[in-house]
Amino acid sequence: MTNRPIPARLLAGFCLFWFAAVAPAQQAGRDNPEEGTGTTRQQAIFARDFMVVAAHPLAAQAGYNVLHKGGSAIDAAVAVQAMLTLVEPQSSGIGGGAFILHHDGSKLISYDGRETAPAAASPALFLGRNGKPDPWIKAVVGGRSVGVPGVLKALSLAHQRYGKLPWSALFDDTIRASEEGFRVSPRFAALVAAEFNPGLKQLAPAKDYFYPGGKPVKAGELLKNPELAATLRLIARQGVDAFYMGPLAEAMVAAVKNSKIAPGTLALADLAGYRVKERPAVCAPYRGYSVCSMAPPSSGGIAVLQQLKLLEPFELAFDGRPALSTLHLITQASRLAYADRDRYIADSDFVEVPVAGLMDAGYIADRRRLISRSKDMGKAQPGQLQNLARADGEVYELPSTSHVSIVDRHGNALSMTSSIEMAYGSTVMTRGFLLNNQLTDFALSPTRDGKPVANRVEPGKRPRSSMAPVMVLRDGRPTLILGSPGGSNIINYVTQTLLGVIDWKLDIQQAIAMPKISNRNGKTALEKSTYMEDYRARLEAMGHTIQVRDLNSGMHAIQRVEGGWLGGADHRREGKAMGR
């Protein structure tokens, strides 16, 4: 993975967001008398019958309302995703994609609703006239970066099998909130003001919606989106085909092709031809549990499982806080997993991904022998499995992507991570929703050192992702349902939360609240304003290059406990757990 420097304007915007929306919550955790355990005053929520944890209180409420009426986990996920399109537009929405893990009480299945490259896209999509890739931030904005959205198609397919309530009844809360308006949260307002994505102020109608009168929306303002209400009413009445064919599809194609910045190639045939992929989940045993996640094109599942298997033989000491030795071992396992991720993971329909080889016990043992207990290994190299080039991967960790965890009274469980990629996606907006920029999750250059890059752009291909929805099973029953946003750091956030519950016996809220450490085969990042900063000097003495920064996970998770469920939401964002 090539570490691309974050543009100064983007970095400045992120700092503004941090101090406005994140730092107060982190500092509150720092002052907590329970700081030694990494917990916060936020408590897990207990429920006997059903639970939903989502990234915004209105989204959690929409899911709760569906579950309360007897709806299934999939029913609730449709309602949650619709509401997130309205209240968390920077992160996900119907213009993006998703990975869904679903357990029906007896079997686990995954739905790949990842975006696809249009038929007219070529490996040279992001190359400039000089034959070199455009800067990532330039590639993001406009129609060129838009992939065929998949989240609605995936939810629709799952609803046909597991829905309990009519499809038409699942959009009511969001239609009403879109028409009547919702109160802008401090986080929503801070993100708009931070100007993460330069396209947001350049492309109408997005700039008119988020900057009415040229000024960013303010916290507490009533924000309405009647166009989204009309869009959802049409989808509710006519079904998912209303999104992929007809006036909505025509509007998306027109918005992409007529974008004032970097027009794209999306066509009506791309939308009409989109297909959801059902894929076996990738699973591995870990300390008596079966940990399952998403197969390629997600890199998240394999990378999480590799880290756990690399760490399994070690004693991961924890006494209120992880020991220095534990943190070091976590970073070394992470280096090895990210090195393999960057070389081998891509859309398995286009590239032979050596899943079995990457998870092979002998291969894992060989990789584990590269770990020193006392010294940072430095840049890890991928294992030798195939003759592919290392890819440049996504390295930004911005406030995009969203995760929802749900259990219903019928015995179903769902873990879904959805995204429009960059904050506010491509900033191409039509009919009340933003379109993704997921094509920039491909390698911007199709070759390196004369070798093909596995994650290069190809027509109909799905870009590699770091999203890692997880379901942990014991005796065939879901015992943990979790996932997080956070760009390529998602993998480490999920791994550390699993360690918190499985190894260190924390409850799910305590595990979520633990301060984070992350190494993506580069610098070791320590979460600022937390006890992680206390380890800096000792890790540096072991050879680590340290970066102290925000690590703004957005973990939403559910844990099976005696008599019911515990739901936990990440205090770093504005999510909420609700159940009965």
C-alpha positions as CSV (number, residue, x, y, z in Angstrom):
1,M,0.0,0.0,0.0
2,T,1.4,3.4,-1.0
3,N,0.9,6.0,1.7
4,R,-0.5,9.0,0.0
5,P,0.0,12.2,1.9
6,I,-3.3,13.8,3.0
7,P,-3.8,17.1,1.2
8,A,-3.4,20.1,3.5
9,R,-7.0,21.3,2.9
10,L,-8.4,17.9,3.7
11,L,-6.2,17.6,6.8
12,A,-7.3,21.1,8.0
13,G,-10.9,20.1,7.6
14,F,-10.4,16.9,9.5
15,C,-8.8,18.8,12.4
16,L,-11.8,21.2,12.5
17,F,-14.1,18.2,12.7
18,W,-12.0,16.6,15.4
19,F,-12.1,19.5,17.7
20,A,-15.8,20.2,17.0
21,A,-17.3,16.8,17.2
22,V,-14.9,14.1,18.5
23,A,-12.4,15.6,20.9
24,P,-14.9,16.4,23.6
25,A,-16.2,12.8,23.7
26,Q,-12.6,11.5,23.8
27,Q,-11.6,13.8,26.6
28,A,-14.7,12.8,28.6
29,G,-13.4,9.2,28.4
30,R,-10.0,10.5,29.6
31,D,-11.5,12.0,32.7
32,N,-13.5,8.9,33.5
33,P,-12.6,7.2,36.8
34,E,-12.9,3.9,35.0
35,E,-10.3,5.0,32.5
36,G,-7.9,2.2,33.4
37,T,-10.3,-0.3,31.8
38,G,-10.8,1.8,28.7
39,T,-14.5,2.1,29.4
40,T,-16.6,5.2,29.4
41,R,-19.7,6.3,31.3
42,Q,-21.8,5.0,28.3
43,Q,-23.4,1.7,29.3
44,A,-24.4,-1.3,27.2
45,I,-28.1,-1.6,26.6
46,F,-29.9,-4.9,27.5
47,A,-32.8,-6.3,25.6
48,R,-34.6,-9.7,25.8
49,D,-36.4,-9.9,22.5
50,F,-34.7,-7.7,19.8
51,M,-32.0,-5.1,19.4
52,V,-30.7,-2.7,16.8
53,V,-27.5,-0.6,16.9
54,A,-27.1,2.0,14.2
55,A,-25.0,5.2,13.5
56,H,-27.7,7.8,14.3
57,P,-30.5,7.9,16.9
58,L,-33.2,8.4,14.2
59,A,-31.8,5.4,12.2
60,A,-31.9,3.2,15.4
61,Q,-35.4,4.4,16.1
62,A,-36.5,3.5,12.5
63,G,-35.1,0.0,13.0
64,Y,-36.7,-0.3,16.4
65,N,-40.1,0.6,15.1
66,V,-39.9,-2.1,12.5
67,L,-38.8,-4.7,15.0
68,H,-41.5,-3.7,17.5
69,K,-44.1,-4.3,14.8
70,G,-42.8,-7.9,14.4
71,G,-40.4,-7.2,11.5
72,S,-37.3,-9.2,10.8
73,A,-33.7,-8.1,11.0
74,I,-33.7,-7.6,7.2
75,D,-36.9,-5.5,7.5
76,A,-35.2,-3.3,10.1
77,A,-32.0,-3.0,8.0
78,V,-34.0,-1.6,5.1
79,A,-35.6,1.0,7.4
80,V,-32.2,1.9,9.0
81,Q,-30.4,2.3,5.6
82,A,-33.2,4.5,4.3
83,M,-32.9,6.8,7.3
84,L,-29.1,6.8,7.2
85,T,-29.4,8.2,3.6
86,L,-31.1,11.2,5.1
87,V,-29.4,11.8,8.5
88,E,-25.9,10.4,7.8
89,P,-25.4,11.2,4.1
90,Q,-21.6,11.6,4.4
91,S,-21.3,7.9,5.3
92,S,-23.7,5.7,3.4
93,G,-27.0,5.7,1.5
94,I,-29.0,4.2,-1.3
95,G,-26.4,5.6,-3.8
96,G,-23.7,3.2,-2.3
97,G,-23.0,-0.4,-1.6
98,A,-23.0,-2.9,1.3
99,F,-21.8,-6.2,2.6
100,I,-24.4,-8.1,4.6
101,L,-24.0,-11.2,6.8
102,H,-27.3,-12.8,7.8
103,H,-28.0,-15.7,10.1
104,D,-31.4,-17.3,10.0
105,G,-31.0,-19.4,13.1
106,S,-29.5,-22.3,11.3
107,K,-27.2,-21.0,8.6
108,L,-25.1,-18.0,7.7
109,I,-25.1,-16.4,4.3
110,S,-23.5,-13.2,3.0
111,Y,-24.8,-10.8,0.3
112,D,-22.3,-8.8,-1.7
113,G,-23.9,-5.6,-2.6
114,R,-20.6,-3.9,-3.5
115,E,-20.6,-1.4,-6.3
116,T,-19.4,-2.5,-9.7
117,A,-17.4,-0.6,-12.4
118,P,-19.5,0.5,-15.4
119,A,-19.0,-1.5,-18.6
120,A,-17.2,1.4,-20.2
121,A,-14.7,1.7,-17.4
122,S,-11.1,0.7,-18.3
123,P,-7.9,0.0,-16.4
124,A,-6.7,3.5,-17.4
125,L,-9.8,5.2,-15.8
126,F,-7.7,7.3,-13.4
127,L,-4.6,7.8,-15.5
128,G,-3.9,11.3,-16.7
129,R,-2.6,12.4,-20.1
130,N,0.9,11.7,-18.9
131,G,0.1,8.1,-18.2
132,K,0.4,8.6,-14.5
133,P,-2.5,8.2,-12.0
134,D,-4.3,11.4,-10.9
135,P,-4.0,12.5,-7.3
136,W,-6.5,10.5,-5.2
137,I,-8.3,13.7,-4.1
138,K,-8.8,14.7,-7.7
139,A,-10.0,11.2,-8.7
140,V,-12.7,11.3,-5.9
141,V,-14.9,14.2,-7.1
142,G,-17.4,13.9,-10.0
143,G,-19.0,11.3,-12.1
144,R,-15.9,9.3,-13.1
145,S,-15.6,7.8,-9.7
146,V,-19.2,6.5,-9.5
147,G,-19.8,2.8,-9.4
148,V,-23.1,1.0,-9.9
149,P,-24.9,1.2,-6.4
150,G,-25.7,-2.2,-4.9
151,V,-27.1,-1.7,-1.4
152,L,-30.8,-1.6,-2.3
153,K,-30.5,-4.6,-4.6
154,A,-28.8,-6.6,-1.8
155,L,-31.4,-5.6,0.8
156,S,-34.3,-6.4,-1.6
157,L,-33.0,-9.9,-2.3
158,A,-32.6,-10.6,1.4
159,H,-36.0,-9.2,2.1
160,Q,-37.6,-11.5,-0.5
161,R,-36.3,-14.4,1.6
162,Y,-36.4,-13.1,5.2
163,G,-38.8,-10.2,5.2
164,K,-41.8,-10.3,7.6
165,L,-43.3,-6.9,6.8
166,P,-44.2,-5.5,3.3
167,W,-41.4,-3.8,1.5
168,S,-43.7,-0.8,1.1
169,A,-44.0,-0.3,4.9
170,L,-40.2,0.0,5.5
171,F,-39.7,3.5,4.3
172,D,-42.4,5.4,6.2
173,D,-40.2,6.9,8.9
174,T,-37.7,8.3,6.5
175,I,-40.3,9.6,4.1
176,R,-41.9,11.5,7.0
177,A,-38.6,12.8,8.3
178,S,-37.6,13.9,4.8
179,E,-40.8,15.8,4.3
180,E,-41.2,17.3,7.8
181,G,-37.5,17.8,8.4
182,F,-35.0,16.6,11.0
183,R,-32.8,18.5,13.4
184,V,-29.2,18.8,12.2
185,S,-26.9,17.2,14.8
186,P,-23.7,18.9,15.9
187,R,-21.7,16.1,14.2
188,F,-23.6,16.6,10.9
189,A,-23.0,20.3,11.0
190,A,-19.3,20.0,12.0
191,L,-18.7,17.6,9.1
192,V,-20.3,19.9,6.5
193,A,-18.3,22.9,7.9
194,A,-15.1,20.9,7.8
195,E,-15.2,20.7,4.0
196,F,-13.7,17.2,3.8
197,N,-14.7,16.8,0.2
198,P,-13.9,19.7,-2.1
199,G,-16.7,18.7,-4.4
200,L,-19.4,19.4,-1.9
201,K,-19.2,23.1,-2.5
202,Q,-18.5,22.8,-6.2
203,L,-21.3,20.6,-7.5
204,A,-25.0,21.4,-7.4
205,P,-27.4,20.3,-6.1
206,A,-25.2,19.1,-3.2
207,K,-23.8,22.5,-2.5
208,D,-27.3,24.0,-2.4
209,Y,-28.5,21.3,0.0
210,F,-25.6,21.4,2.4
211,Y,-24.7,25.1,2.0
212,P,-28.1,26.9,1.6
213,G,-27.4,30.5,0.8
214,G,-23.7,29.7,0.6
215,K,-23.5,28.9,4.3
216,P,-23.1,25.5,5.9
217,V,-26.1,24.1,7.7
218,K,-26.1,24.7,11.4
219,A,-26.6,22.4,14.3
220,G,-30.3,22.5,15.4
221,E,-31.6,23.7,12.1
222,L,-34.6,21.8,10.6
223,L,-33.4,20.2,7.3
224,K,-35.9,18.9,4.8
225,N,-35.3,16.7,1.8
226,P,-38.5,16.4,-0.2
227,E,-36.7,15.0,-3.2
228,L,-35.5,12.0,-1.2
229,A,-39.1,11.5,0.1
230,A,-40.3,11.3,-3.5
231,T,-37.5,8.9,-4.4
232,L,-38.3,6.6,-1.4
233,R,-42.0,6.7,-2.0
234,L,-41.4,5.5,-5.6
235,I,-39.1,2.7,-4.4
236,A,-41.6,1.7,-1.7
237,R,-44.5,1.6,-4.1
238,Q,-42.8,0.0,-7.1
239,G,-40.0,-2.1,-5.5
240,V,-36.3,-2.1,-6.1
241,D,-36.7,-2.1,-9.9
242,A,-37.8,1.5,-9.6
243,F,-34.3,2.4,-8.6
244,Y,-32.5,0.4,-11.3
245,M,-34.8,1.2,-14.2
246,G,-37.0,4.1,-15.2
247,P,-36.8,7.8,-14.2
248,L,-34.5,7.2,-11.1
249,A,-32.0,5.3,-13.2
250,E,-32.2,7.9,-15.9
251,A,-31.6,10.7,-13.4
252,M,-28.5,8.9,-12.0
253,V,-27.0,8.3,-15.4
254,A,-27.6,11.9,-16.4
255,A,-26.0,13.2,-13.2
256,V,-22.9,11.1,-13.8
257,K,-22.5,11.8,-17.5
258,N,-23.2,15.5,-17.2
259,S,-21.2,16.1,-14.0
260,K,-19.3,19.5,-14.3
261,I,-16.3,17.7,-12.8
262,A,-14.9,14.5,-14.3
263,P,-18.0,13.2,-16.2
264,G,-18.4,9.4,-15.8
265,T,-19.4,6.4,-17.9
266,L,-22.4,5.0,-15.9
267,A,-25.1,3.7,-18.3
268,L,-28.7,2.5,-18.0
269,A,-27.5,-1.0,-18.9
270,D,-25.1,-1.0,-16.0
271,L,-27.9,-0.3,-13.5
272,A,-30.4,-2.7,-15.1
273,G,-27.7,-5.4,-15.2
274,Y,-26.5,-5.1,-11.6
275,R,-26.5,-8.4,-9.7
276,V,-26.0,-9.2,-6.1
277,K,-23.5,-11.9,-5.3
278,E,-24.2,-14.5,-2.6
279,R,-20.9,-15.7,-1.2
280,P,-19.9,-18.1,1.5
281,A,-18.6,-16.3,4.5
282,V,-15.0,-16.8,5.4
283,C,-14.7,-18.4,8.9
284,A,-12.0,-19.5,11.2
285,P,-11.9,-21.0,14.7
286,Y,-10.6,-18.8,17.5
287,R,-10.5,-19.8,21.1
288,G,-13.6,-22.0,20.9
289,Y,-15.6,-19.7,18.7
290,S,-16.1,-19.6,14.9
291,V,-15.4,-16.1,13.7
292,C,-17.0,-15.3,10.3
293,S,-16.8,-12.3,8.0
294,M,-17.0,-11.2,4.4
295,A,-15.1,-12.9,1.6
296,P,-13.4,-11.0,-1.3
297,P,-13.8,-8.4,-2.7
298,S,-13.7,-7.5,1.0
299,S,-10.2,-7.7,2.4
300,G,-11.6,-7.1,5.9
301,G,-12.7,-10.7,6.6
302,I,-9.4,-12.4,5.7
303,A,-7.3,-9.7,7.3
304,V,-9.2,-9.9,10.6
305,L,-9.0,-13.7,10.6
306,Q,-5.3,-13.7,9.8
307,Q,-4.6,-11.4,12.7
308,L,-6.5,-13.6,15.1
309,K,-4.8,-16.8,14.0
310,L,-1.4,-15.1,14.1
311,L,-2.1,-14.0,17.7
312,E,-3.8,-17.1,19.0
313,P,-0.7,-18.9,20.4
314,F,0.5,-15.8,22.3
315,E,-0.5,-14.8,25.8
316,L,-2.1,-11.4,25.2
317,A,-1.7,-10.0,28.7
318,F,-4.4,-7.6,29.9
319,D,-4.8,-6.1,33.4
320,G,-7.3,-3.3,33.0
321,R,-5.2,-2.2,30.0
322,P,-3.4,-4.2,27.4
323,A,0.2,-4.9,28.3
324,L,3.0,-3.3,26.2
325,S,3.8,-6.8,24.9
326,T,0.2,-7.3,23.8
327,L,0.1,-4.0,21.9
328,H,3.4,-4.8,20.2
329,L,2.1,-8.3,19.1
330,I,-1.1,-6.8,17.8
331,T,0.8,-4.3,15.6
332,Q,3.1,-7.1,14.2
333,A,0.1,-9.3,13.3
334,S,-1.5,-6.3,11.6
335,R,1.6,-5.6,9.6
336,L,1.6,-9.1,8.2
337,A,-2.1,-9.2,7.4
338,Y,-2.0,-5.8,5.6
339,A,1.0,-6.8,3.5
340,D,-1.0,-9.9,2.3
341,R,-4.1,-7.8,1.8
342,D,-2.4,-5.3,-0.4
343,R,-1.0,-7.9,-2.7
344,Y,-3.6,-10.6,-3.0
345,I,-7.1,-9.3,-2.2
346,A,-9.4,-8.2,-5.0
347,D,-12.7,-9.2,-6.7
348,S,-12.5,-13.0,-6.8
349,D,-14.7,-13.1,-9.9
350,F,-11.8,-11.5,-11.8
351,V,-8.7,-12.5,-9.9
352,E,-7.7,-15.8,-8.4
353,V,-7.6,-14.9,-4.7
354,P,-5.7,-17.6,-2.7
355,V,-8.1,-17.6,0.2
356,A,-7.3,-21.1,1.4
357,G,-3.5,-20.4,1.1
358,L,-3.8,-17.2,3.1
359,M,-5.7,-19.0,5.9
360,D,-3.6,-22.2,5.8
361,A,-2.3,-23.2,9.2
362,G,1.2,-23.8,7.9
363,Y,1.3,-20.5,6.1
364,I,0.1,-18.7,9.2
365,A,2.8,-20.4,11.3
366,D,5.5,-19.4,8.8
367,R,4.3,-15.8,8.9
368,R,4.1,-15.9,12.7
369,R,7.8,-16.8,12.9
370,L,8.6,-13.3,11.5
371,I,7.3,-11.7,14.7
372,S,9.8,-10.6,17.2
373,R,8.6,-10.1,20.8
374,S,11.0,-7.3,21.4
375,K,11.4,-5.4,18.1
376,D,9.2,-3.9,15.5
377,M,9.7,-5.8,12.2
378,G,9.4,-2.7,10.0
379,K,7.7,-2.9,6.7
380,A,6.3,-6.4,6.2
381,Q,6.5,-8.1,2.9
382,P,3.6,-10.3,1.6
383,G,3.9,-14.0,1.7
384,Q,4.9,-15.8,-1.5
385,L,1.7,-17.2,-3.0
386,Q,1.1,-15.6,-6.4
387,N,2.9,-13.4,-8.9
388,L,0.9,-10.2,-8.5
389,A,2.0,-6.7,-7.9
390,R,1.5,-4.9,-4.7
391,A,-1.4,-2.4,-5.0
392,D,-1.8,1.1,-3.8
393,G,-4.6,0.9,-1.4
394,E,-6.9,3.3,0.4
395,V,-5.3,5.0,3.4
396,Y,-7.6,7.8,4.3
397,E,-9.8,7.3,7.3
398,L,-12.6,9.8,7.0
399,P,-16.1,9.9,8.4
400,S,-17.6,7.7,5.7
401,T,-19.1,4.2,6.0
402,S,-21.6,3.0,8.5
403,H,-22.4,-0.2,10.3
404,V,-25.6,-1.6,11.7
405,S,-26.1,-4.7,13.9
406,I,-29.5,-6.2,14.4
407,V,-31.1,-9.2,16.1
408,D,-34.9,-9.9,15.9
409,R,-37.4,-11.9,17.8
410,H,-37.6,-14.6,15.1
411,G,-34.0,-15.8,15.6
412,N,-32.4,-13.8,12.8
413,A,-29.2,-11.8,13.1
414,L,-27.7,-9.3,10.7
415,S,-24.3,-7.5,10.4
416,M,-24.2,-4.9,7.6
417,T,-21.5,-2.4,6.7
418,S,-22.5,0.1,4.0
419,S,-20.7,3.0,2.4
420,I,-20.4,5.6,-0.3
421,E,-16.6,5.6,0.2
422,M,-15.2,9.1,0.7
423,A,-17.1,11.5,2.9
424,Y,-20.1,12.6,0.8
425,G,-19.0,10.2,-1.9
426,S,-18.5,11.7,-5.4
427,T,-20.6,14.7,-4.3
428,V,-22.7,14.0,-7.4
429,M,-26.3,14.3,-6.0
430,T,-29.6,13.5,-7.7
431,R,-33.2,13.0,-6.5
432,G,-32.2,13.7,-2.9
433,F,-29.3,11.3,-2.5
434,L,-25.5,11.2,-3.1
435,L,-23.8,8.8,-5.4
436,N,-20.7,6.9,-4.3
437,N,-17.1,7.3,-5.4
438,Q,-16.3,3.7,-4.8
439,L,-14.3,3.3,-8.0
440,T,-11.4,5.1,-6.2
441,D,-11.2,2.0,-4.1
442,F,-9.5,0.4,-7.1
443,A,-5.8,0.8,-7.6
444,L,-5.5,4.0,-9.5
445,S,-2.6,2.5,-11.5
446,P,-3.3,-0.9,-13.2
447,T,0.3,-2.1,-13.1
448,R,3.4,-1.8,-10.9
449,D,6.9,-2.9,-11.8
450,G,5.5,-4.4,-15.0
451,K,3.1,-6.7,-13.1
452,P,-0.7,-6.4,-13.1
453,V,-2.2,-5.1,-9.9
454,A,-4.9,-7.5,-8.6
455,N,-7.2,-4.6,-7.6
456,R,-7.0,-2.8,-11.0
457,V,-10.1,-1.3,-12.7
458,E,-12.0,-3.6,-15.0
459,P,-15.5,-3.4,-16.4
460,G,-18.1,-5.0,-14.1
461,K,-15.5,-5.6,-11.3
462,R,-16.0,-4.8,-7.7
463,P,-13.3,-2.7,-5.9
464,R,-11.5,-4.1,-2.9
465,S,-12.9,-3.0,0.4
466,S,-11.8,-3.0,4.0
467,M,-15.4,-3.4,5.4
468,A,-15.5,-6.2,7.8
469,P,-19.0,-7.1,9.1
470,V,-18.5,-9.9,11.6
471,M,-20.6,-12.6,13.2
472,V,-19.1,-14.8,15.9
473,L,-20.8,-18.2,16.4
474,R,-20.7,-20.6,19.3
475,D,-22.4,-24.0,18.9
476,G,-23.8,-22.6,15.6
477,R,-25.5,-19.7,17.3
478,P,-24.6,-16.0,16.9
479,T,-22.9,-14.7,20.0
480,L,-21.4,-11.5,18.7
481,I,-22.6,-9.3,15.8
482,L,-20.3,-6.3,15.0
483,G,-18.6,-4.1,12.5
484,S,-17.3,-0.5,12.1
485,P,-16.6,2.3,9.7
486,G,-13.1,3.7,9.5
487,G,-11.5,3.2,6.1
488,S,-8.7,0.7,6.1
489,N,-8.5,0.9,9.9
490,I,-11.8,-1.0,10.1
491,I,-9.8,-4.2,10.1
492,N,-7.9,-3.3,13.3
493,Y,-10.9,-1.8,15.0
494,V,-12.8,-5.0,14.5
495,T,-9.9,-7.2,15.5
496,Q,-9.3,-5.3,18.8
497,T,-13.0,-5.4,19.7
498,L,-13.0,-9.2,19.2
499,L,-9.9,-9.5,21.5
500,G,-11.7,-7.3,24.1
501,V,-14.7,-9.6,24.3
502,I,-13.1,-13.0,23.6
503,D,-9.7,-12.7,25.2
504,W,-10.2,-10.1,27.9
505,K,-13.8,-10.9,28.9
506,L,-15.0,-7.3,28.6
507,D,-18.6,-6.7,27.8
508,I,-19.3,-5.3,24.4
509,Q,-19.6,-1.7,25.4
510,Q,-16.3,-1.8,27.3
511,A,-14.6,-3.5,24.3
512,I,-15.9,-0.8,21.9
513,A,-14.7,2.0,24.2
514,M,-11.1,0.7,24.6
515,P,-8.6,3.1,23.2
516,K,-7.3,2.1,19.8
517,I,-3.9,1.2,18.3
518,S,-3.4,0.7,14.6
519,N,-0.6,-0.3,12.3
520,R,-1.4,-0.7,8.6
521,N,2.1,-1.8,7.8
522,G,3.5,1.7,8.3
523,K,3.5,3.9,11.4
524,T,2.0,2.7,14.6
525,A,-1.0,5.0,15.4
526,L,-2.1,5.6,19.0
527,E,-5.4,7.1,19.8
528,K,-5.0,10.7,21.0
529,S,-6.4,11.9,24.4
530,T,-6.5,8.3,25.7
531,Y,-4.2,6.1,27.8
532,M,-2.6,4.8,24.6
533,E,-0.4,7.9,24.6
534,D,1.3,6.5,27.7
535,Y,2.9,3.7,25.6
536,R,4.6,6.0,23.2
537,A,8.1,6.0,24.5
538,R,8.2,2.3,25.3
539,L,7.0,1.4,21.8
540,E,9.5,3.8,20.2
541,A,12.2,2.0,22.2
542,M,11.1,-1.2,20.4
543,G,11.6,0.5,17.0
544,H,8.1,1.7,16.3
545,T,7.5,5.0,14.5
546,I,4.7,6.5,16.4
547,Q,1.8,8.7,15.3
548,V,-0.6,10.1,17.9
549,R,-3.9,10.8,16.2
550,D,-7.6,10.3,16.3
551,L,-8.8,6.8,15.5
552,N,-12.5,7.5,15.1
553,S,-14.0,4.1,15.0
554,G,-17.8,3.8,14.8
555,M,-18.3,0.3,16.2
556,H,-21.9,-0.9,16.6
557,A,-22.3,-4.4,18.1
558,I,-24.5,-6.8,19.9
559,Q,-23.5,-9.5,22.3
560,R,-25.5,-12.6,23.4
561,V,-25.8,-12.8,27.2
562,E,-27.8,-14.8,29.6
563,G,-31.5,-14.0,29.0
564,G,-31.0,-11.7,26.0
565,W,-28.7,-9.3,24.3
566,L,-26.3,-6.4,25.1
567,G,-26.0,-3.6,22.5
568,G,-23.1,-1.3,22.4
569,A,-22.5,1.9,20.4
570,D,-19.2,3.8,19.9
571,H,-19.0,7.0,21.9
572,R,-16.7,8.5,19.2
573,R,-19.7,9.0,16.9
574,E,-23.4,9.5,17.5
575,G,-24.8,5.9,17.2
576,K,-27.4,4.4,19.5
577,A,-28.5,0.9,20.7
578,M,-32.2,0.3,21.1
579,G,-34.0,-2.9,22.1
580,R,-36.8,-4.5,24.0
